[in-house]
Amino acid sequence: MRIVIDGRMILPEMSGVGRYLICLCRAFRELKGEDIFELWVQDNLPTSHPVWDLMGEEFHVRNIKTRQMTVSAQWRIPLELARAQPDLFHYPHFDLPYATPGCVVATIHDLKYIVRPDFFPTIGKAKRLIMKQMMSFTCQRAQYIISDSRNTAQDLTKHLGIPKSKIHIVHLGVDPRFFLHPSLQEIRNLNTRYDLNPPYLLFVGERRPHKNIVHLIEAFSLFHRMVRQPYQLVIAGRRYSDYQIPEKTVQDTGLKDHIRFIDNLPDTDLPSLYRGAEAFVLPSYYEGFGLPILEAMASSIPVVATNCSSLPEVVGKAGLLVDPDDSEAIALALCKVISGGELREHCIIAGLEQARLFTWERCARLTYEAYREALNE
């Protein structure tokens, strides 16, 4: 079988979808089958990017001169597929070009723009309608849909009418490097580089409204008064110029000296950042999966997350789940998992066990099963 995977969402700076694609492809390589894989990527990736490590005898990485979500992609991708003539095309986004030929499997990571449009006020009704139509077309056109979580699968059925029989739920995995132990010197070097002052609580993710960072900052303000120790809150993730409420909230709480924003964090620094944290917190209103939760658990860091969307599915019984609107509940949960907290050891041990359940090998095998079923349709 010859499989083409669209990897144009792999960016120079690692993103969630980019990590999904690279880890999935790495796992495909390790399966060592007789299939030929070809990953199509943008032409602006540096030579040091980890995507080039995938190159091998049965795994090819090829530059495609068109970006994601562009008009040119609507004709260039179908043209390239007509030339390549793969047995199957895996498309990991919702904007599948309309003239795409052949057998298609699509991955839909989440429906946040449709389920919670209130969190994206800068996206007008017309654009939102177009996005919904594109997603609907992608789901109808593809032979099968891969969903990261049961929650996203339910959203696909509820909001787009996609039958359950067409959806394969395939959980993501956690990169084995997060189970490793960076040296104390590596952690100290990272603290110096980013001006971190342990002990610190950690959030990893883009700074957008649905991530609920405002309530996180409010919860940290309460936590700061509860513990009366010099904790720091580290918020690591991409900043958006049209959303600066988190920064303003920090000013209003008077905790500027205790909250550290890291805008651009190299992917190679993530293991040390997790390992140096006292606890990890993800207070999101909506997540398609919540990969940072697994990364934190694998790093032996206790997790506090919210009890909505896909997060309970990922956390299981290995972390604390709270109401995203209850800042006090978030603060109290954090008090239970920091050093000396009554649930810290339980969350660390259970978290490691939970993280080991989610492997990229399993993700690759289930994805490959979806390929086979799609071709047999």
Beta strands, then each sheet from edge to edge (+ up, - down):
strand 1: 2-6
strand 2: 36-41
strand 3: 59-63
strand 4: 88-91
strand 5: 104-108
strand 6: 144-147
strand 7: 167-169
strand 8: 200-204
strand 9: 232-236
strand 10: 259-262
strand 11: 279-282
strand 12: 303-306
strand 13: 320-322
sheet 1: 3+ 2+ 1+ 4+ 5+ 6+ 7+
sheet 2: 10+ 9+ 8+ 11+ 12+ 13+
end
